[in-house]
Amino acid sequence: SSGINAEWPLRPGDLSAENICGKYPGKAGLTMLLHLVMKVGKLLQPTVVYIGNAEKTFVKKVAKNDVTDPKRLKKELPKIIKKMTPEDRIVFVGTSLTPWDADVKSLCQCYQKIVLIPRPDYASRYLLFKELITRHGGRLAPTLDLSSLAKISDGYTPGHVLTAVKHVLTERRIQQLQRKPLTAAEFVTPLARIDPIYKEEEEQFKAFYDKTTMGKKRAQLLKGEEE
């Protein structure tokens, strides 16, 4: 979301339930919030409006400890998206770690496309570590075995890799690079604190995707090729 909303200093382009919780209360407040988002979005277009944990908008059962009023946008979000025209260069992007918690039909009716992002393979993880380390102030050195990092990080997402890189590359550590180059071992501890995407969870994502409109179209295309 940080990359998506880089141009929104006060995050008016973030409609995640956690971000709008307690803001612009009531029906009139919600109408005003969406009006402002669309107005600012059109002024700054092309614009991306981000919705984290997008499944919450159409969640089948709200958790008892969820105080964010997650279904607040359930009726209004599809309405404003439906009213948009090609001239409105605004894109709504939702991300989810548990899309199966939502009503699939409602989710598909709201979002034009649902994309399943697979776990990165070895080559992708190698490039991720290389790019993110240099981007966040690190230096590549002979002591840094990127190949080993790419191997042991199987099952981790790009977000997990970014979290590990940020954990290691503090301002203090960056200042020490000249006399103390980076090693692969430094990234193992922060990675170990994160649960990777296990095979069972990956299958759960695939099962959900098969129920979506795009998933069904993909299945039909594959079936046609086999015939």
C-alpha positions, 0 to 999 in steps of 0.5 A: 500500500505504501507504493500505491499511496505514495502520492497521498500524504494524508492517505485520503486514497486509503479506504481500508476499514482500519483507516476510515474507522471512526472518521466521518461517522454516520451515513452523511459522513460516509457520503462526504468521505466518498465525495472527497475521495472521488473529488481529490482523485479526479483532481490528481488523476490518474489515481489509485484508491487502496483498500487493504483487507478488501474481504472485510467489506463483504465479509460473511461473518464479522469477528466479535473483536473487530471494531472497525465496522468492516462492512461500512462500504458494502453498499456504497463502494459498488455504487460509486464504482458503477457510476465511474466512466473511462474518463474518470482515471481512478482505479480501486485496488483491494488486497487480501490475505484471506479472500475466502472470508468474503462473499465471492459473488459480492466481491466479483461484482465490485471488483472488475478483476481479481488477480491471484499473485503466486508465491515468488520462485527462486529467481524472483526471490533472488532478484527481490533481495538484491533489489530491496537491499540496494533500494533501502541503503544496503550494499551487495558484498561477497559476504552476502550470499543472495543464493542461500537467502533465495533458497531458504526464503521459499514460501515467503511473499515479497512483503515478507522479504521487504519486512526482513530487509527493513528490519536489518537495514536500520540507519545504524546498520547502514552506517556500519556497512563500510567496516561490517558488510552484510551477511545472509545470516542477518536476514534469517532471524527476521524471516524466522519470525514470520510465518511463510505461506504453506502449501495448504494455504496456497491451495486455499487461495487457488480454491478461492480463485477457482470460484471467481469470475476470472478463475472460471474463465481461466478454467474454461480456456484450459479445458478448451485447449485440452479438447 
